[in-house]
Amino acid sequence: MRLLVDECTGPAVAQWLRLQNHDVILVYDEIRGADDKEVIKKASQQNRILITNDKDFDELVFREKKQHKGVILLRLEDERAANKIAVLKQLLEKYESSLPGHFIVVTETTVRITGKT
């Protein structure tokens, strides 16, 4: 799977995803400091699903209708990297084929998949 990991989600998550054989780039390495519109545009242009903790992407996708190839929004109580990885592991095990083109909101206990592009 082709993924773009937002700066707020962090390098530990990107590294773990690479170890799972995903094609991953990190915003920090590619376009450090880019605004959200630039980030979602890069993900779309490169056919990557964006993984972020930034709830502003909800507005970009649903209000501003920004094109995307999929967004995974982590809305977690525990923002430590180990928890992000554990939640993503469960998400990928159960829903990997449903992720492309959708906006997915993930918590420690729920997954909400909406809006196919």
C-alpha positions, -999 to 999 in steps of 0.1 A, spaced: 0 0 0 12 35 -8 11 58 22 20 93 32 25 98 69 18 133 82 44 151 104 20 149 134 17 111 131 55 107 133 85 88 120 80 58 143 47 50 126 63 55 91 92 31 101 68 5 113 47 7 82 78 3 61 87 -29 81 52 -42 71 63 -38 34 43 -7 26 56 20 3 58 49 28 70 85 26 70 109 56 58 145 52 87 155 74 112 141 49 96 153 17 77 185 24 86 195 59 63 223 72 39 221 43 3 233 50 -25 208 49 -36 216 14 -1 209 1 0 176 21 -33 163 7 -24 174 -28 9 155 -26 -8 124 -13 -33 125 -41 -7 132 -69 14 103 -57 -17 80 -53 -10 76 -15 -34 72 14 -27 100 40 -23 90 76 -27 119 100 -38 130 135 -49 164 122 -87 168 121 -84 197 97 -83 172 69 -120 165 76 -128 200 65 -106 198 35 -122 166 22 -158 172 31 -163 210 29 -136 220 4 -140 188 -16 -102 183 -20 -93 153 -41 -77 125 -22 -68 88 -25 -78 80 10 -73 96 45 -69 78 78 -76 102 106 -63 89 140 -85 103 168 -67 87 198 -68 93 235 -32 80 237 -11 97 212 21 77 218 37 60 188 31 25 202 -6 31 205 -8 46 170 10 15 157 -13 -8 176 -44 9 162 -30 9 127 -21 -28 129 -57 -36 138 -71 -13 111 -49 -29 84 -56 -64 95 -94 -59 93 -100 -32 67 -69 -29 44 -90 -35 12 -115 -8 22 -90 20 28 -83 33 -7 -105 63 -16 -122 65 17 -121 89 47 -115 67 77 -117 79 113 -101 55 138 -102 55 176 -89 29 200 -123 12 199 -141 23 166 -135 26 129 -158 48 107 -154 45 69 -170 72 48 -170 89 15 -156 70 -15 -139 94 -39 
